């Protein structure tokens, strides 16, 4: 398997700088061009509407099976949207979902999409010690592979919860057979973020760890601003997101990594009571606008699976 790298990085990351970074961190990776168009990575975090980090203090895990499940209908809707656009994507899926909806997992794989791990039950990596984390990622990988009958190479931590204090997680992931992670978001946020992290694909632990492919950001006035999806995509004007993604593709000559959740296209989902105004705003605002915006995004950019965008000879 060969790793590919194309184009300069933002800030004049040319051949000399690229070679220095390769010696220090292992070979960086970059996206594949189709003609003059950079293919970007479309990703989906497959979880229930009540499993988001912002609700973890309001919804007991013991109650999960008693709450109305909408993940299967919503993910099937996402699959239809992707099918309409001819897009293949990567689905970072909870083991908890795979246990309860094995048919959904098989439909994801049968649709030509990449199946990847989101851990077992949306527990933040920062809340686990190394042995707990190892058991979690090992169990999720084995379960997803058994149900999907396909190799699982990618991992995304719940709530982007790998940061400076638990970088050992990358070594554990490599030891458990993962090829890459997409668990860092190089921004400042009250729930997650590591603004000092590199903004492009890199090996955080040298050759001992997996390749980390962070969510996309754009630098403006010396600060990393989010442009890789999630609530920012729903809350910001579409034109701003399109400008930022084009900037990453253009001046940075890098592929974008975009993510969203199936519940974000579901304006009819039940509203949780007792949730703070900030969490309610982030979770529920503009849900009705998400699907048309997503369809527009799929039309305006070229998209593919994480493994095909960042690794040559994988997932073909």
C-alpha positions in Angstrom: 0.0 0.0 0.0 1.4 3.4 -1.0 0.7 6.7 0.6 0.2 9.5 -1.8 1.0 13.2 -1.4 0.0 15.9 -3.9 0.3 19.7 -3.9 1.8 22.3 -1.5 0.4 22.8 2.0 -1.0 26.1 3.2 1.8 28.4 4.3 4.3 27.3 1.6 4.8 23.7 2.6 7.0 22.8 -0.3 9.4 19.9 -1.0 12.0 20.8 1.7 9.5 21.4 4.4 7.6 18.3 3.3 10.7 16.1 3.7 11.5 17.6 7.1 7.9 16.8 8.2 8.2 13.3 6.8 11.3 12.6 8.8 9.8 14.0 11.9 6.3 12.5 11.8 6.2 9.8 9.1 4.9 10.5 5.6 2.0 13.0 5.4 -0.8 12.0 3.1 -2.9 14.0 0.8 -5.9 13.6 -1.4 -6.4 12.3 -4.9 -7.1 14.6 -7.8 -9.7 13.8 -10.5 -8.6 16.0 -13.4 -8.1 19.4 -11.8 -10.6 18.7 -9.0 -9.5 17.5 -5.5 -11.6 14.8 -4.1 -12.7 15.5 -0.5 -13.6 13.0 2.2 -17.3 12.9 3.2 -17.9 11.2 6.6 -20.9 10.4 8.8 -20.8 9.8 12.5 -23.5 7.2 12.9 -25.2 7.6 16.3 -28.6 8.3 17.8 -30.0 11.8 18.3 -29.7 11.4 22.1 -26.1 10.1 22.1 -24.4 13.4 21.4 -21.8 14.7 23.9 -23.9 17.8 24.7 -26.7 15.6 26.0 -24.6 13.2 28.1 -25.5 14.9 31.4 -29.2 14.8 30.6 -29.6 11.3 29.1 -28.6 8.3 31.2 -27.0 5.4 29.2 -29.3 3.1 31.0 -32.2 4.8 29.3 -30.8 4.6 25.7 -32.8 1.5 24.8 -36.0 3.0 26.1 -35.8 6.2 24.0 -37.2 6.4 20.4 -34.6 5.1 18.0 -34.3 7.1 14.7 -30.8 6.2 13.6 -31.8 3.5 11.1 -34.4 5.7 9.3 -32.1 8.7 9.3 -29.0 6.8 8.1 -31.1 5.1 5.3 -32.1 8.7 4.3 -28.5 9.7 4.2 -27.7 6.6 2.0 -30.4 7.7 -0.4 -29.0 11.3 -0.5 -25.6 9.9 -1.3 -27.0 7.5 -3.9 -28.8 10.4 -5.6 -25.5 12.3 -5.8 -23.4 9.3 -6.8 -21.2 9.8 -3.7 -19.4 7.2 -1.6 -18.6 8.1 2.0 -17.1 6.8 5.2 -19.5 5.9 8.1 -17.9 6.1 11.5 -20.3 3.9 13.3 -20.9 3.1 17.0 -20.7 -0.6 18.0 -23.9 0.1 20.0 -25.7 0.8 16.7 -24.3 -2.2 14.9 -25.5 -4.5 17.7 -29.1 -3.2 17.3 -29.2 -2.6 13.6 -27.0 -5.1 11.8 -29.1 -4.8 8.6 -28.2 -1.1 8.4 -24.5 -1.9 8.7 -24.8 -4.3 5.8 -26.7 -1.7 3.7 -23.8 0.8 4.3 -21.3 -1.7 3.1 -23.4 -3.0 0.2 -23.8 0.7 -1.0 -20.0 0.8 -1.6 -19.3 3.0 1.5 -16.4 2.6 3.9 -17.3 1.2 7.4 -15.2 2.7 10.2 -15.3 2.7 14.0 -16.7 5.4 16.3 -16.1 3.2 19.4 -18.6 1.1 21.2 -20.9 3.5 23.1 -19.8 7.1 22.5 -17.6 7.3 25.6 -15.0 10.1 25.4 -11.4 8.8 25.1 -10.5 11.3 27.8 -12.7 9.4 30.2 -10.9 6.1 29.6 -7.5 4.8 30.7 -5.4 3.0 28.2 -6.7 -0.5 29.0 -10.4 0.7 28.8 -9.7 2.5 25.6 -8.0 -0.6 24.1 -10.9 -2.8 25.0 -13.4 -0.3 23.6 -11.7 0.1 20.2 -10.9 -3.6 19.9 -14.5 -4.6 20.7 -16.0 -2.1 18.3 -13.6 -3.1 15.4 -14.3 -6.8 15.9 -18.1 -6.2 16.0 -18.2 -4.0 13.0 -16.1 -6.4 11.0 -18.2 -9.4 11.9 -21.5 -7.6 11.1 -20.2 -5.8 8.0 -17.9 -8.6 6.7 -15.4 -5.9 5.7 -12.1 -4.7 7.2 -12.4 -1.7 9.5 -9.4 0.6 9.1 -10.5 4.0 10.4 -11.5 5.3 13.8 -13.0 8.6 15.1 -13.1 9.3 18.9 -16.4 10.4 20.4 -16.5 14.2 20.6 -13.0 14.4 19.1 -11.7 13.4 22.5 -8.0 12.7 21.7 -5.9 15.6 22.7 -2.5 16.5 24.3 -3.3 14.5 27.5 -4.0 11.1 25.8 -1.9 11.0 22.7 -1.0 7.4 23.7 -4.4 6.5 22.1 -2.7 6.7 18.6 -0.3 3.9 19.6 -3.1 1.8 20.9 -5.1 2.2 17.7 -2.1 1.1 15.7 -1.5 -1.9 17.9 -5.2 -2.9 17.5 -4.9 -2.9 13.7 -6.3 0.5 12.7 -4.7 2.3 9.8 -5.9 5.9 10.5 -7.8 8.1 12.9 -9.9 11.2 12.3 -10.2 12.3 15.9 -8.6 15.8 16.1 -10.3 19.1 15.4 -7.7 21.8 15.4 -10.0 24.5 16.9 -11.0 26.0 20.2 -14.3 24.8 21.5 -15.9 24.4 24.9 -16.4 20.6 24.4 -13.4 19.6 22.3 -10.6 20.8 20.2 -6.8 20.9 19.9 -5.9 24.2 18.1 -2.2 23.5 18.2 -2.6 20.2 16.3 -1.4 20.0 12.6 -4.2 20.8 10.2 -3.2 18.2 7.7 -2.7 14.4 7.8 0.2 13.4 9.9 1.6 10.8 12.2 1.3 12.2 15.8 3.5 9.4 17.3 5.9 8.8 14.5 6.0 5.3 13.1 4.4 3.9 16.3 1.0 5.4 15.8 -1.7 5.6 13.2 -2.1 8.4 10.7 -4.3 11.2 12.0 -6.5 13.0 9.4 -8.1 16.0 11.2 -11.4 17.7 10.5 -10.8 20.6 8.1 -10.2 24.1 9.2 -9.3 27.4 7.5 -6.8 29.9 8.9 -7.9 33.5 9.1 -6.1 36.2 11.0 -3.9 33.7 12.7 -6.7 31.6 14.0 -8.1 28.2 12.9 -11.7 28.4 12.0 -14.0 25.3 11.5 -15.2 24.5 8.1 -15.5 20.7 8.2 -19.2 20.3 9.1 -21.1 19.5 12.2 -23.2 22.3 13.8 -21.0 25.0 12.2 -22.4 23.9 8.8 -26.0 24.2 9.9 -25.5 27.5 11.8 -23.4 29.4 9.3 -24.5 30.7 5.9 -23.9 28.1 3.2 -21.8 30.6 1.2 -19.3 30.9 4.1 -18.8 27.1 4.3 -18.4 26.9 0.5 -15.8 29.7 0.5 -13.8 28.1 3.3 -13.8 24.6 1.7 -12.7 26.1 -1.6 -9.9 27.9 0.2 -8.6 24.6 1.6 -8.8 23.0 -1.8 -7.4 26.0 -3.6 -4.7 28.0 -1.8 -3.9 25.1 0.5 -4.2 22.4 -2.2 -5.5 20.0 0.4 -8.6 17.7 0.5 -11.3 18.6 3.0 -12.6 16.3 5.6 -16.3 17.0 6.3 -18.6 15.3 8.8 -22.2 15.3 10.0 -24.6 13.1 11.8 -27.8 11.3 10.5 -29.9 13.1 13.1 -29.0 16.5 11.5 -31.3 15.8 8.6 -34.2 14.9 11.0 -36.2 18.0 12.0 -39.0 15.7 13.4 -36.8 14.2 16.1 -38.1 14.4 19.7 -36.9 17.4 21.6 -35.2 16.6 24.9 -36.4 18.6 27.9 -34.2 20.2 30.6 -31.3 20.8 28.2 -29.5 24.1 28.4 -30.2 26.8 25.8 -26.7 26.6 24.3 -27.0 22.8 23.7 -30.6 23.2 22.4 -29.4 25.9 20.0 -26.5 23.9 18.7 -28.5 20.7 18.3 -31.9 21.9 16.9 -31.3 25.1 14.9 -31.6 24.8 11.1 -32.3 21.0 11.0 -34.8 21.7 8.2 -32.1 23.4 6.2 -29.6 20.6 6.6 -30.7 18.2 3.8 -31.0 20.9 1.0 -27.6 22.3 2.1 -26.1 18.8 2.1 -27.4 18.1 -1.4 -25.9 21.4 -2.6 -22.6 20.6 -1.0 -22.5 17.2 -2.7 -23.0 19.0 -6.0 -20.5 21.8 -5.5 -17.5 19.6 -4.5 -16.1 16.2 -5.4 -16.4 13.6 -2.6 -15.3 10.1 -1.8 -14.5 7.7 1.1 -11.7 8.5 3.5 -9.6 5.5 2.5 -9.8 6.3 -1.2 -9.0 10.0 -0.7 -6.0 9.6 1.6 -4.5 6.2 0.7 -3.8 4.8 -2.7 -4.6 1.2 -3.3 -7.0 1.0 -0.4 -10.8 0.5 -0.7 -10.7 0.2 -4.5 
